[in-house]
Amino acid sequence: MFSPVVHILLRRMTDPARHRAENELFQLYHQPELRRLPEVAWIDRWVNDPNYAVLSAQTAGCRFDYAAISWLRPPAHSSARACMEHFERAAQLGLHSRAWAETTLDAFMAPLKGYVRPTALLSAEALPFRPNSGVYLIVSRFHRHHDAEAEDVFRWYDQTRIPALLDCHGAVGAWTFAAREFYAPDRDLNQPMPRMTLVYLDRDPLAFADQASKLTPRDTGDVEQVVFAGPLRAIVPWQWDWFDAVTPASEAARRT
């Protein structure tokens, strides 16, 4: 596999007036600096557009405005270290957004499996490098792991849920991820473990989300808690105005 580990970063703005500063810093500094590192295969970032909130489901503990993923090359440990060293070095240079944003999720996860629609004519490993209009993100916390019910849910995602999502409007392919801690020899299977599904899109993310919302649901609450499921928009440089028209009242409503 070209990337044994990915770095997932979900960030929420604490100062709504600093969205432009946040995007300038990440897209014009962090992103190119990370992409030039030999340890980083690719980095991508999306916005949780406030206009998409009506088609998203999220818990109070998973509020975020931006999602970023860095695909790291082997060996995993040294690549993860290089990624963290970049952010620590940036902080020492005053190039961090701690003053106006907070971290919702900062995690290293292991890619599980990639999926691609046959019409896309590319491999699953090439999928992250393909231009996209956005993604559909599902973040879960699995509180059961090695039992029949949990494995049945894993099988449902692999054989039913993800193929159904790939049949929706604009889907190109998908990747699934699990917490790296799950593979540790001393792991505690009584602890909740995050898992993530990322569906790559090349059409309107809202149209995809609308169609996905009509798929036959399944109650998986005995095994997992879905903390976020919804569409995210690709970020175009210098087109950072999604939150400009968001009033304080509508911003508060969006976060409840």
Number of C-alpha atoms within 10 A of each C-alpha: 9 11 20 18 26 27 21 17 18 21 20 19 20 13 11 16 12 15 20 16 12 18 20 15 15 17 17 13 13 18 17 12 13 19 16 11 15 12 21 22 20 20 19 18 22 20 23 23 17 18 13 16 15 12 17 21 14 18 13 10 10 18 21 22 18 22 20 17 18 24 26 27 21 17 12 17 12 13 24 21 11 18 17 13 12 14 15 14 12 15 13 9 9 10 15 18 19 12 10 16 19 15 16 17 17 12 15 22 22 23 21 15 14 19 20 22 16 10 7 13 9 14 14 18 16 11 19 21 12 13 12 21 17 25 30 23 19 20 20 20 19 22 17 18 19 8 9 10 14 18 14 13 20 15 12 15 16 15 11 12 17 19 17 14 23 21 15 18 19 23 24 27 27 25 20 20 20 22 21 19 16 18 10 9 7 8 11 11 14 10 13 18 19 22 21 22 23 19 23 28 27 18 16 17 26 22 14 24 24 17 14 20 14 9 12 8 9 9 8 15 10 12 21 21 16 20 17 21 21 24 31 28 23 20 20 11 10 11 9 16 11 15 17 11 10 15 11 10 8 11 14 10 9 14 14 9
